[in-house]
Amino acid sequence: MKKLIFFFIFLYSSSLLSYDYKIDIHGKIVSSEKHKYSDDSYYSILKLDGTFTDNFSNYGNFNALVSLEIDNGELKQHFFSAELTYQDGSIFYGQGSRTSREFEQGTGKLLITTANKKLQKLIGVKCVYAINFFGSTSFTLTKCNISDSQKNVLSNISDNK
């Protein structure tokens, strides 16, 4: 019983040590190539460019490369790579894919896979996002759980403008 109580205390306290990292991304589809197989089946490559801000007063440029395949009106595959460049020149890359259900709901997951030296501590961070489109403009809200050391890295970006 003591071990079980200790386990729950550990779980609770570890959740207290995580922080929310929120990124607000606005993008626009700047190029789109499509192989149209039929009225409801196609393969498409998109490039999005835009800007972002976060809850640590950082800002910068965003771009993404997206591939998706629709077969008989249903999502067959969806992959993307996103690049965020901060005001001090620091960069990270995130990758993700979405299931058909996530695609319909406008949600997905992102994993930070690569970063320059300053943002190395962010590699491996998992995020969830919600995306909406208005014409060719995208609006994305992203939320990641980060550690104290990752929070410090992000908090110090704005100090090096």
Residue pairs with C-beta under 8 A, 6 or more apart in sequence:
17 147
17 148
18 145
18 146
18 147
19 145
19 146
19 147
19 148
19 150
19 151
20 55
20 143
20 144
20 145
20 146
21 54
21 55
21 56
21 125
21 127
21 143
21 144
21 145
21 146
21 150
21 151
21 154
22 54
22 55
22 141
22 142
22 143
22 144
23 52
23 53
23 54
23 84
23 127
23 140
23 141
23 142
23 143
23 144
24 52
24 53
24 54
24 140
24 141
24 142
25 50
25 51
25 52
25 62
25 138
25 139
25 140
25 141
25 142
26 50
26 51
26 52
26 62
26 137
26 138
26 139
26 140
27 48
27 49
27 50
27 51
27 62
27 63
27 64
27 137
27 138
27 140
28 48
28 49
28 50
28 136
28 137
28 138
29 46
29 47
29 48
29 136
29 137
29 138
30 47
30 48
30 49
31 46
31 47
32 44
32 45
32 46
32 47
33 44
33 45
34 42
34 43
34 44
34 45
35 42
35 43
35 44
36 42
37 43
40 70
40 72
40 73
41 70
41 71
41 72
41 73
42 69
42 70
43 67
43 68
43 69
43 70
44 66
44 67
44 68
44 69
44 70
45 65
45 66
45 67
46 64
46 65
46 66
46 67
46 68
47 63
47 64
47 65
47 66
48 62
48 63
48 64
48 66
48 138
49 61
49 62
49 63
50 61
50 62
50 63
50 138
51 59
51 60
51 61
51 62
52 59
52 60
52 61
52 62
52 84
53 59
54 154
56 151
56 154
56 155
56 157
56 158
57 158
58 86
58 87
58 154
58 157
58 158
59 86
59 87
60 84
60 85
60 86
60 87
61 84
61 85
62 82
62 83
62 84
62 85
63 82
63 83
64 80
64 81
64 82
64 83
65 80
65 81
66 78
66 79
66 80
67 77
67 78
67 79
67 80
68 75
68 77
68 78
68 79
68 103
69 75
69 76
69 77
69 78
70 76
74 100
75 98
75 99
75 100
75 103
75 104
77 97
78 97
78 98
78 103
79 95
79 96
79 97
80 95
80 96
80 97
81 93
81 94
81 95
82 93
82 94
82 95
82 96
82 110
83 91
83 92
83 93
84 91
84 92
84 93
84 94
85 91
86 119
86 157
87 157
87 158
87 161
88 118
88 157
88 160
88 161
90 115
90 116
90 118
90 119
90 157
91 115
91 116
91 119
92 112
92 114
92 115
92 116
92 119
92 122
92 123
93 112
93 113
93 114
93 115
94 110
94 111
94 112
94 113
94 127
95 110
95 111
95 113
96 108
96 109
96 110
96 111
97 108
97 109
98 107
98 108
98 109
102 108
102 109
106 130
106 131
106 132
107 128
107 129
107 130
107 131
108 128
108 129
108 131
109 126
109 127
109 128
109 129
110 126
110 127
110 128
110 129
110 142
110 144
111 124
111 125
111 126
111 127
112 122
112 123
112 124
112 125
112 126
112 127
112 144
113 123
114 123
115 122
115 123
118 153
118 157
119 153
121 147
121 149
121 150
121 153
122 146
122 150
122 153
122 154
125 144
125 145
125 146
125 150
126 144
126 145
127 142
127 143
127 144
128 142
128 143
128 144
129 140
129 141
129 142
129 143
130 140
130 141
131 138
131 139
131 140
132 138
132 139
132 140
133 139
146 154
